[in-house]
């Protein structure tokens, strides 16, 4: 059986510090003093996947990105499409 996981990342070049991501996903994202996002973990818990997708879609500069990966249990680092996971 495959396990679906999601990770969040921020493109620091396109992020303008609007802070919308932290408003929509405060469980995972907080802001630094200048309004830029800080995430303690990139892994998104299953119960927050929908919220993470909405936050990424709402980012005004599209700087918040989601990475969906399918992982084979026991083969850590190998994605379902055959490429190595990051």
ROLODO-534736 format. One record per atom (N, C-alpha, C, O): residue number from 1; residue in three letters; atom name; x, z, y. Coordinates in Angstrom, 1 decimal. Example, Ala and Ser with C-alpha at 12.3 -4.5 7.8 and 13.67 -1.06 7.14 Angstrom:
2
+-----+-----+----+--------+--------+--------+
|   i |  aa | at |     px |     pz |     py |
+-----+-----+----+--------+--------+--------+
|   1 | ALA |  N |   13.2 |    7.8 |   -5.7 |
|   1 | ALA | CA |   12.3 |    7.8 |   -4.5 |
|   1 | ALA |  C |   13.2 |    7.8 |   -3.3 |
|   1 | ALA |  O |   14.2 |    8.5 |   -3.3 |
|   2 | SER |  N |   12.8 |    7.1 |   -2.2 |
|   2 | SER | CA |   13.7 |    7.1 |   -1.1 |
|   2 | SER |  C |   12.9 |    7.9 |    0.0 |
|   2 | SER |  O |   13.4 |    8.0 |    1.1 |
+-----+-----+----+--------+--------+--------+
***
This chain:
86
+-----+-----+----+--------+--------+--------+
|   i |  aa | at |     px |     pz |     py |
+-----+-----+----+--------+--------+--------+
|   1 | UNK |  N |    0.8 |    0.0 |   -1.2 |
|   1 | UNK | CA |    0.0 |    0.0 |    0.0 |
|   1 | UNK |  C |    0.9 |    0.0 |    1.3 |
|   1 | UNK |  O |    1.9 |    0.7 |    1.3 |
|   2 | UNK |  N |    0.4 |   -0.7 |    2.2 |
|   2 | UNK | CA |    1.1 |   -0.8 |    3.5 |
|   2 | UNK |  C |    0.7 |    0.3 |    4.5 |
|   2 | UNK |  O |   -0.5 |    0.7 |    4.4 |
|   3 | UNK |  N |    1.5 |    0.7 |    5.3 |
|   3 | UNK | CA |    1.2 |    1.7 |    6.3 |
|   3 | UNK |  C |    1.4 |    1.1 |    7.7 |
|   3 | UNK |  O |    2.5 |    0.6 |    8.0 |
|   4 | UNK |  N |    0.4 |    1.1 |    8.5 |
|   4 | UNK | CA |    0.5 |    0.6 |    9.8 |
|   4 | UNK |  C |    0.9 |    1.6 |   10.8 |
|   4 | UNK |  O |    0.4 |    2.7 |   10.8 |
|   5 | UNK |  N |    1.9 |    1.3 |   11.6 |
|   5 | UNK | CA |    2.4 |    2.3 |   12.6 |
|   5 | UNK |  C |    2.4 |    1.6 |   13.9 |
|   5 | UNK |  O |    2.6 |    0.3 |   14.0 |
|   6 | UNK |  N |    2.3 |    2.3 |   15.0 |
|   6 | UNK | CA |    2.4 |    1.8 |   16.3 |
|   6 | UNK |  C |    3.4 |    2.6 |   17.1 |
|   6 | UNK |  O |    3.5 |    3.8 |   17.0 |
|   7 | UNK |  N |    4.1 |    1.9 |   17.9 |
|   7 | UNK | CA |    5.1 |    2.5 |   18.8 |
|   7 | UNK |  C |    4.8 |    2.0 |   20.2 |
|   7 | UNK |  O |    4.4 |    0.8 |   20.4 |
|   8 | UNK |  N |    5.1 |    2.8 |   21.2 |
|   8 | UNK | CA |    4.9 |    2.4 |   22.6 |
|   8 | UNK |  C |    6.3 |    2.3 |   23.2 |
|   8 | UNK |  O |    7.2 |    3.0 |   22.9 |
|   9 | UNK |  N |    6.5 |    1.3 |   24.2 |
|   9 | UNK | CA |    7.7 |    1.3 |   24.9 |
|   9 | UNK |  C |    7.4 |    0.8 |   26.3 |
|   9 | UNK |  O |    6.3 |    0.2 |   26.6 |
|  10 | UNK |  N |    8.3 |    1.0 |   27.2 |
|  10 | UNK | CA |    8.1 |    0.6 |   28.6 |
|  10 | UNK |  C |    9.2 |   -0.3 |   29.0 |
|  10 | UNK |  O |   10.4 |    0.0 |   28.7 |
|  11 | UNK |  N |    8.8 |   -1.4 |   29.6 |
|  11 | UNK | CA |    9.8 |   -2.3 |   30.2 |
|  11 | UNK |  C |   10.2 |   -1.8 |   31.5 |
|  11 | UNK |  O |    9.4 |   -1.9 |   32.5 |
|  12 | UNK |  N |   11.4 |   -1.2 |   31.7 |
|  12 | UNK | CA |   11.8 |   -0.6 |   32.9 |
|  12 | UNK |  C |   12.0 |   -1.6 |   34.1 |
|  12 | UNK |  O |   11.9 |   -1.2 |   35.2 |
|  13 | UNK |  N |   12.2 |   -2.8 |   33.8 |
|  13 | UNK | CA |   12.4 |   -3.8 |   34.8 |
|  13 | UNK |  C |   11.0 |   -4.2 |   35.5 |
|  13 | UNK |  O |   11.0 |   -4.4 |   36.7 |
|  14 | UNK |  N |   10.0 |   -4.3 |   34.7 |
|  14 | UNK | CA |    8.7 |   -4.6 |   35.3 |
|  14 | UNK |  C |    7.8 |   -3.5 |   35.7 |
|  14 | UNK |  O |    6.9 |   -3.6 |   36.5 |
|  15 | UNK |  N |    8.2 |   -2.2 |   35.3 |
|  15 | UNK | CA |    7.4 |   -1.1 |   35.7 |
|  15 | UNK |  C |    7.6 |   -0.8 |   37.1 |
|  15 | UNK |  O |    8.7 |   -0.7 |   37.6 |
|  16 | UNK |  N |    6.5 |   -0.6 |   37.8 |
|  16 | UNK | CA |    6.5 |   -0.3 |   39.3 |
|  16 | UNK |  C |    6.1 |    1.1 |   39.6 |
|  16 | UNK |  O |    5.9 |    1.5 |   40.7 |
|  17 | UNK |  N |    5.9 |    1.9 |   38.5 |
|  17 | UNK | CA |    5.5 |    3.3 |   38.8 |
|  17 | UNK |  C |    4.1 |    3.6 |   39.3 |
|  17 | UNK |  O |    3.9 |    4.5 |   40.0 |
|  18 | UNK |  N |    3.2 |    2.8 |   38.9 |
|  18 | UNK | CA |    1.8 |    3.0 |   39.3 |
|  18 | UNK |  C |    1.2 |    4.3 |   38.7 |
|  18 | UNK |  O |    0.4 |    4.9 |   39.3 |
|  19 | UNK |  N |    1.7 |    4.6 |   37.5 |
|  19 | UNK | CA |    1.2 |    5.9 |   36.9 |
|  19 | UNK |  C |   -0.1 |    5.8 |   36.1 |
|  19 | UNK |  O |   -0.6 |    6.8 |   35.6 |
|  20 | UNK |  N |   -0.6 |    4.6 |   36.0 |
|  20 | UNK | CA |   -1.9 |    4.4 |   35.3 |
|  20 | UNK |  C |   -1.8 |    4.8 |   33.8 |
|  20 | UNK |  O |   -2.8 |    5.3 |   33.3 |
|  21 | UNK |  N |   -0.7 |    4.5 |   33.2 |
|  21 | UNK | CA |   -0.5 |    4.8 |   31.8 |
|  21 | UNK |  C |   -0.6 |    6.3 |   31.5 |
|  21 | UNK |  O |   -1.2 |    6.7 |   30.5 |
|  22 | UNK |  N |   -0.1 |    7.1 |   32.4 |
|  22 | UNK | CA |   -0.1 |    8.6 |   32.2 |
|  22 | UNK |  C |   -1.6 |    9.1 |   32.4 |
|  22 | UNK |  O |   -2.0 |   10.0 |   31.8 |
|  23 | UNK |  N |   -2.3 |    8.4 |   33.3 |
|  23 | UNK | CA |   -3.7 |    8.8 |   33.5 |
|  23 | UNK |  C |   -4.5 |    8.5 |   32.3 |
|  23 | UNK |  O |   -5.4 |    9.2 |   31.9 |
|  24 | UNK |  N |   -4.3 |    7.3 |   31.7 |
|  24 | UNK | CA |   -5.0 |    6.9 |   30.5 |
|  24 | UNK |  C |   -4.6 |    7.5 |   29.2 |
|  24 | UNK |  O |   -5.3 |    7.5 |   28.2 |
|  25 | UNK |  N |   -3.3 |    7.9 |   29.1 |
|  25 | UNK | CA |   -2.8 |    8.4 |   27.9 |
|  25 | UNK |  C |   -1.9 |    9.6 |   28.1 |
|  25 | UNK |  O |   -0.7 |    9.6 |   27.8 |
|  26 | UNK |  N |   -2.5 |   10.7 |   28.7 |
|  26 | UNK | CA |   -1.7 |   11.9 |   29.0 |
|  26 | UNK |  C |   -1.1 |   12.6 |   27.8 |
|  26 | UNK |  O |   -0.2 |   13.4 |   27.9 |
|  27 | UNK |  N |   -1.7 |   12.4 |   26.6 |
|  27 | UNK | CA |   -1.2 |   13.0 |   25.4 |
|  27 | UNK |  C |    0.2 |   12.5 |   25.1 |
|  27 | UNK |  O |    0.9 |   13.3 |   24.4 |
|  28 | UNK |  N |    0.6 |   11.3 |   25.5 |
|  28 | UNK | CA |    1.9 |   10.8 |   25.1 |
|  28 | UNK |  C |    2.8 |   10.5 |   26.3 |
|  28 | UNK |  O |    4.0 |   10.4 |   26.2 |
|  29 | UNK |  N |    2.2 |   10.3 |   27.5 |
|  29 | UNK | CA |    3.0 |    9.9 |   28.7 |
|  29 | UNK |  C |    2.9 |   10.8 |   29.8 |
|  29 | UNK |  O |    1.8 |   11.3 |   30.2 |
|  30 | UNK |  N |    4.0 |   11.2 |   30.4 |
|  30 | UNK | CA |    4.0 |   12.0 |   31.6 |
|  30 | UNK |  C |    4.9 |   11.2 |   32.6 |
|  30 | UNK |  O |    5.6 |   10.3 |   32.2 |
|  31 | UNK |  N |    4.8 |   11.6 |   33.9 |
|  31 | UNK | CA |    5.5 |   10.9 |   34.9 |
|  31 | UNK |  C |    6.7 |   11.7 |   35.4 |
|  31 | UNK |  O |    6.7 |   12.9 |   35.5 |
|  32 | UNK |  N |    7.8 |   11.0 |   35.8 |
|  32 | UNK | CA |    8.9 |   11.6 |   36.4 |
|  32 | UNK |  C |    8.6 |   11.8 |   37.9 |
|  32 | UNK |  O |    7.5 |   11.4 |   38.3 |
|  33 | UNK |  N |    9.4 |   12.5 |   38.7 |
|  33 | UNK | CA |    9.1 |   12.7 |   40.1 |
|  33 | UNK |  C |    8.9 |   11.5 |   40.9 |
|  33 | UNK |  O |    8.2 |   11.6 |   42.0 |
|  34 | UNK |  N |    9.3 |   10.3 |   40.5 |
|  34 | UNK | CA |    9.1 |    9.1 |   41.2 |
|  34 | UNK |  C |    7.9 |    8.3 |   40.7 |
|  34 | UNK |  O |    7.6 |    7.2 |   41.2 |
|  35 | UNK |  N |    7.2 |    8.8 |   39.7 |
|  35 | UNK | CA |    6.0 |    8.2 |   39.2 |
|  35 | UNK |  C |    6.2 |    7.2 |   38.0 |
|  35 | UNK |  O |    5.3 |    6.5 |   37.6 |
|  36 | UNK |  N |    7.4 |    7.3 |   37.4 |
|  36 | UNK | CA |    7.7 |    6.4 |   36.3 |
|  36 | UNK |  C |    7.5 |    7.1 |   35.0 |
|  36 | UNK |  O |    7.7 |    8.3 |   34.9 |
|  37 | UNK |  N |    7.0 |    6.4 |   33.9 |
|  37 | UNK | CA |    6.6 |    7.1 |   32.7 |
|  37 | UNK |  C |    7.8 |    7.6 |   31.9 |
|  37 | UNK |  O |    8.8 |    7.0 |   31.8 |
|  38 | UNK |  N |    7.5 |    8.8 |   31.2 |
|  38 | UNK | CA |    8.4 |    9.4 |   30.3 |
|  38 | UNK |  C |    7.6 |    9.7 |   29.0 |
|  38 | UNK |  O |    6.5 |   10.2 |   29.1 |
|  39 | UNK |  N |    8.2 |    9.2 |   27.9 |
|  39 | UNK | CA |    7.5 |    9.5 |   26.6 |
|  39 | UNK |  C |    8.5 |   10.3 |   25.8 |
|  39 | UNK |  O |    9.6 |    9.9 |   25.6 |
|  40 | UNK |  N |    8.0 |   11.4 |   25.3 |
|  40 | UNK | CA |    8.9 |   12.2 |   24.4 |
|  40 | UNK |  C |    9.1 |   11.6 |   23.0 |
|  40 | UNK |  O |   10.1 |   11.8 |   22.4 |
|  41 | UNK |  N |    8.1 |   10.8 |   22.6 |
|  41 | UNK | CA |    8.1 |   10.1 |   21.3 |
|  41 | UNK |  C |    7.5 |    8.7 |   21.5 |
|  41 | UNK |  O |    6.4 |    8.6 |   22.2 |
|  42 | UNK |  N |    8.0 |    7.7 |   20.9 |
|  42 | UNK | CA |    7.4 |    6.4 |   21.0 |
|  42 | UNK |  C |    6.4 |    6.2 |   19.9 |
|  42 | UNK |  O |    5.5 |    5.3 |   20.1 |
|  43 | UNK |  N |    6.4 |    7.0 |   18.9 |
|  43 | UNK | CA |    5.4 |    6.9 |   17.8 |
|  43 | UNK |  C |    4.0 |    7.3 |   18.3 |
|  43 | UNK |  O |    3.9 |    8.4 |   18.9 |
|  44 | UNK |  N |    3.0 |    6.5 |   18.0 |
|  44 | UNK | CA |    1.6 |    6.8 |   18.5 |
|  44 | UNK |  C |    0.9 |    7.3 |   17.3 |
|  44 | UNK |  O |    0.8 |    6.6 |   16.2 |
|  45 | UNK |  N |    0.3 |    8.5 |   17.4 |
|  45 | UNK | CA |   -0.5 |    9.1 |   16.3 |
|  45 | UNK |  C |   -1.7 |    8.2 |   16.1 |
|  45 | UNK |  O |   -2.3 |    7.6 |   17.0 |
|  46 | UNK |  N |   -2.1 |    8.1 |   14.8 |
|  46 | UNK | CA |   -3.3 |    7.2 |   14.4 |
|  46 | UNK |  C |   -4.5 |    7.4 |   15.3 |
|  46 | UNK |  O |   -5.1 |    6.4 |   15.7 |
|  47 | UNK |  N |   -4.8 |    8.6 |   15.6 |
|  47 | UNK | CA |   -6.0 |    8.9 |   16.4 |
|  47 | UNK |  C |   -5.9 |    8.4 |   17.9 |
|  47 | UNK |  O |   -7.0 |    8.4 |   18.6 |
|  48 | UNK |  N |   -4.7 |    8.1 |   18.4 |
|  48 | UNK | CA |   -4.6 |    7.6 |   19.7 |
|  48 | UNK |  C |   -4.3 |    6.1 |   19.9 |
|  48 | UNK |  O |   -4.0 |    5.6 |   21.0 |
|  49 | UNK |  N |   -4.3 |    5.4 |   18.7 |
|  49 | UNK | CA |   -3.9 |    4.0 |   18.8 |
|  49 | UNK |  C |   -4.8 |    3.2 |   19.7 |
|  49 | UNK |  O |   -4.3 |    2.4 |   20.5 |
|  50 | UNK |  N |   -6.1 |    3.4 |   19.7 |
|  50 | UNK | CA |   -7.1 |    2.7 |   20.6 |
|  50 | UNK |  C |   -6.8 |    3.0 |   22.0 |
|  50 | UNK |  O |   -6.8 |    2.1 |   22.9 |
|  51 | UNK |  N |   -6.5 |    4.3 |   22.3 |
|  51 | UNK | CA |   -6.2 |    4.7 |   23.7 |
|  51 | UNK |  C |   -4.9 |    4.0 |   24.1 |
|  51 | UNK |  O |   -4.7 |    3.6 |   25.3 |
|  52 | UNK |  N |   -3.9 |    3.9 |   23.2 |
|  52 | UNK | CA |   -2.6 |    3.3 |   23.6 |
|  52 | UNK |  C |   -2.8 |    1.8 |   23.9 |
|  52 | UNK |  O |   -2.2 |    1.3 |   24.8 |
|  53 | UNK |  N |   -3.6 |    1.2 |   23.1 |
|  53 | UNK | CA |   -3.8 |   -0.3 |   23.4 |
|  53 | UNK |  C |   -4.5 |   -0.5 |   24.7 |
|  53 | UNK |  O |   -4.2 |   -1.4 |   25.5 |
|  54 | UNK |  N |   -5.5 |    0.4 |   25.0 |
|  54 | UNK | CA |   -6.2 |    0.3 |   26.3 |
|  54 | UNK |  C |   -5.2 |    0.6 |   27.5 |
|  54 | UNK |  O |   -5.3 |   -0.1 |   28.5 |
|  55 | UNK |  N |   -4.4 |    1.5 |   27.3 |
|  55 | UNK | CA |   -3.4 |    1.9 |   28.4 |
|  55 | UNK |  C |   -2.5 |    0.7 |   28.6 |
|  55 | UNK |  O |   -2.2 |    0.4 |   29.8 |
|  56 | UNK |  N |   -2.0 |    0.1 |   27.5 |
|  56 | UNK | CA |   -1.1 |   -1.1 |   27.7 |
|  56 | UNK |  C |   -1.8 |   -2.2 |   28.4 |
|  56 | UNK |  O |   -1.2 |   -2.9 |   29.2 |
|  57 | UNK |  N |   -3.1 |   -2.5 |   28.0 |
|  57 | UNK | CA |   -3.8 |   -3.6 |   28.6 |
|  57 | UNK |  C |   -4.1 |   -3.3 |   30.1 |
|  57 | UNK |  O |   -4.2 |   -4.3 |   30.8 |
|  58 | UNK |  N |   -4.2 |   -2.1 |   30.5 |
|  58 | UNK | CA |   -4.6 |   -1.7 |   31.8 |
|  58 | UNK |  C |   -3.4 |   -1.7 |   32.8 |
|  58 | UNK |  O |   -3.5 |   -1.6 |   34.0 |
|  59 | UNK |  N |   -2.2 |   -1.7 |   32.2 |
|  59 | UNK | CA |   -1.0 |   -1.6 |   33.1 |
|  59 | UNK |  C |   -0.9 |   -2.8 |   34.1 |
|  59 | UNK |  O |   -1.0 |   -3.9 |   33.6 |
|  60 | UNK |  N |   -0.9 |   -2.5 |   35.4 |
|  60 | UNK | CA |   -0.9 |   -3.6 |   36.4 |
|  60 | UNK |  C |    0.2 |   -4.6 |   36.3 |
|  60 | UNK |  O |    0.1 |   -5.7 |   36.6 |
|  61 | UNK |  N |    1.4 |   -4.1 |   35.8 |
|  61 | UNK | CA |    2.5 |   -5.0 |   35.7 |
|  61 | UNK |  C |    2.8 |   -5.4 |   34.2 |
|  61 | UNK |  O |    3.8 |   -6.1 |   34.0 |
|  62 | UNK |  N |    2.0 |   -5.0 |   33.3 |
|  62 | UNK | CA |    2.2 |   -5.2 |   31.9 |
|  62 | UNK |  C |    3.5 |   -4.7 |   31.4 |
|  62 | UNK |  O |    4.1 |   -5.3 |   30.5 |
|  63 | UNK |  N |    3.9 |   -3.6 |   31.9 |
|  63 | UNK | CA |    5.2 |   -3.0 |   31.5 |
|  63 | UNK |  C |    5.1 |   -2.0 |   30.3 |
|  63 | UNK |  O |    6.0 |   -1.8 |   29.6 |
|  64 | UNK |  N |    3.8 |   -1.6 |   30.0 |
|  64 | UNK | CA |    3.6 |   -0.7 |   28.8 |
|  64 | UNK |  C |    3.3 |   -1.6 |   27.7 |
|  64 | UNK |  O |    2.3 |   -2.4 |   27.7 |
|  65 | UNK |  N |    4.1 |   -1.5 |   26.6 |
|  65 | UNK | CA |    4.0 |   -2.5 |   25.5 |
|  65 | UNK |  C |    3.8 |   -1.7 |   24.2 |
|  65 | UNK |  O |    4.3 |   -0.6 |   24.0 |
|  66 | UNK |  N |    3.0 |   -2.3 |   23.3 |
|  66 | UNK | CA |    2.8 |   -1.7 |   22.0 |
|  66 | UNK |  C |    3.5 |   -2.6 |   21.0 |
|  66 | UNK |  O |    3.5 |   -3.8 |   21.0 |
|  67 | UNK |  N |    4.1 |   -1.9 |   20.0 |
|  67 | UNK | CA |    4.7 |   -2.6 |   18.9 |
|  67 | UNK |  C |    4.0 |   -2.1 |   17.6 |
|  67 | UNK |  O |    4.1 |   -1.0 |   17.2 |
|  68 | UNK |  N |    3.3 |   -3.0 |   17.0 |
|  68 | UNK | CA |    2.6 |   -2.7 |   15.7 |
|  68 | UNK |  C |    3.5 |   -3.2 |   14.6 |
|  68 | UNK |  O |    4.0 |   -4.3 |   14.6 |
|  69 | UNK |  N |    3.8 |   -2.3 |   13.7 |
|  69 | UNK | CA |    4.6 |   -2.7 |   12.5 |
|  69 | UNK |  C |    4.0 |   -2.2 |   11.2 |
|  69 | UNK |  O |    3.4 |   -1.1 |   11.2 |
|  70 | UNK |  N |    4.1 |   -3.0 |   10.2 |
|  70 | UNK | CA |    3.6 |   -2.7 |    8.9 |
|  70 | UNK |  C |    4.8 |   -2.3 |    8.1 |
|  70 | UNK |  O |    5.8 |   -3.0 |    8.0 |
|  71 | UNK |  N |    4.8 |   -1.1 |    7.5 |
|  71 | UNK | CA |    5.9 |   -0.6 |    6.8 |
|  71 | UNK |  C |    5.6 |   -0.4 |    5.3 |
|  71 | UNK |  O |    4.5 |    0.1 |    5.0 |
|  72 | UNK |  N |    6.5 |   -0.8 |    4.4 |
|  72 | UNK | CA |    6.4 |   -0.6 |    3.0 |
|  72 | UNK |  C |    6.9 |    0.8 |    2.7 |
|  72 | UNK |  O |    8.1 |    1.0 |    2.9 |
|  73 | UNK |  N |    6.1 |    1.7 |    2.1 |
|  73 | UNK | CA |    6.6 |    3.0 |    1.7 |
|  73 | UNK |  C |    7.8 |    2.9 |    0.8 |
|  73 | UNK |  O |    7.8 |    2.0 |   -0.2 |
|  74 | UNK |  N |    8.9 |    3.6 |    1.0 |
|  74 | UNK | CA |   10.1 |    3.6 |    0.2 |
|  74 | UNK |  C |   11.1 |    2.6 |    0.7 |
|  74 | UNK |  O |   12.2 |    2.6 |    0.3 |
|  75 | UNK |  N |   10.7 |    1.7 |    1.5 |
|  75 | UNK | CA |   11.6 |    0.7 |    2.1 |
|  75 | UNK |  C |   11.7 |    0.9 |    3.6 |
|  75 | UNK |  O |   11.3 |    0.0 |    4.4 |
|  76 | UNK |  N |   12.1 |    2.0 |    4.0 |
|  76 | UNK | CA |   12.2 |    2.3 |    5.4 |
|  76 | UNK |  C |   13.1 |    1.3 |    6.1 |
|  76 | UNK |  O |   14.2 |    1.0 |    5.7 |
|  77 | UNK |  N |   12.6 |    0.8 |    7.2 |
|  77 | UNK | CA |   13.3 |   -0.2 |    8.0 |
|  77 | UNK |  C |   13.0 |   -1.6 |    7.7 |
|  77 | UNK |  O |   13.5 |   -2.5 |    8.3 |
|  78 | UNK |  N |   12.1 |   -1.9 |    6.7 |
|  78 | UNK | CA |   11.7 |   -3.2 |    6.3 |
|  78 | UNK |  C |   10.3 |   -3.4 |    6.7 |
|  78 | UNK |  O |    9.4 |   -2.7 |    6.3 |
|  79 | UNK |  N |   10.0 |   -4.5 |    7.5 |
|  79 | UNK | CA |    8.7 |   -4.7 |    8.0 |
|  79 | UNK |  C |    8.0 |   -5.7 |    7.0 |
|  79 | UNK |  O |    8.7 |   -6.3 |    6.2 |
|  80 | UNK |  N |    6.7 |   -5.7 |    7.0 |
|  80 | UNK | CA |    5.9 |   -6.5 |    6.1 |
|  80 | UNK |  C |    6.3 |   -8.0 |    6.3 |
|  80 | UNK |  O |    6.2 |   -8.8 |    5.3 |
|  81 | UNK |  N |    6.6 |   -8.4 |    7.5 |
|  81 | UNK | CA |    6.9 |   -9.9 |    7.7 |
|  81 | UNK |  C |    8.4 |  -10.2 |    7.2 |
|  81 | UNK |  O |    8.8 |  -11.3 |    7.4 |
|  82 | UNK |  N |    9.1 |   -9.2 |    6.6 |
|  82 | UNK | CA |   10.4 |   -9.4 |    6.1 |
|  82 | UNK |  C |   11.5 |   -9.2 |    7.0 |
|  82 | UNK |  O |   12.7 |   -9.1 |    6.6 |
|  83 | UNK |  N |   11.2 |   -9.0 |    8.3 |
|  83 | UNK | CA |   12.3 |   -8.7 |    9.3 |
|  83 | UNK |  C |   12.7 |   -7.2 |    9.3 |
|  83 | UNK |  O |   11.8 |   -6.4 |    8.9 |
|  84 | UNK |  N |   13.9 |   -6.9 |    9.7 |
|  84 | UNK | CA |   14.3 |   -5.5 |    9.7 |
|  84 | UNK |  C |   13.6 |   -4.9 |   10.9 |
|  84 | UNK |  O |   13.5 |   -5.5 |   12.0 |
|  85 | UNK |  N |   13.1 |   -3.6 |   10.7 |
|  85 | UNK | CA |   12.5 |   -2.9 |   11.8 |
|  85 | UNK |  C |   13.6 |   -2.4 |   12.8 |
|  85 | UNK |  O |   14.7 |   -2.2 |   12.3 |
|  86 | UNK |  N |   13.2 |   -2.2 |   14.0 |
|  86 | UNK | CA |   14.2 |   -1.7 |   15.0 |
|  86 | UNK |  C |   14.4 |   -0.3 |   14.8 |
|  86 | UNK |  O |   15.2 |    0.3 |   15.6 |
+-----+-----+----+--------+--------+--------+
***
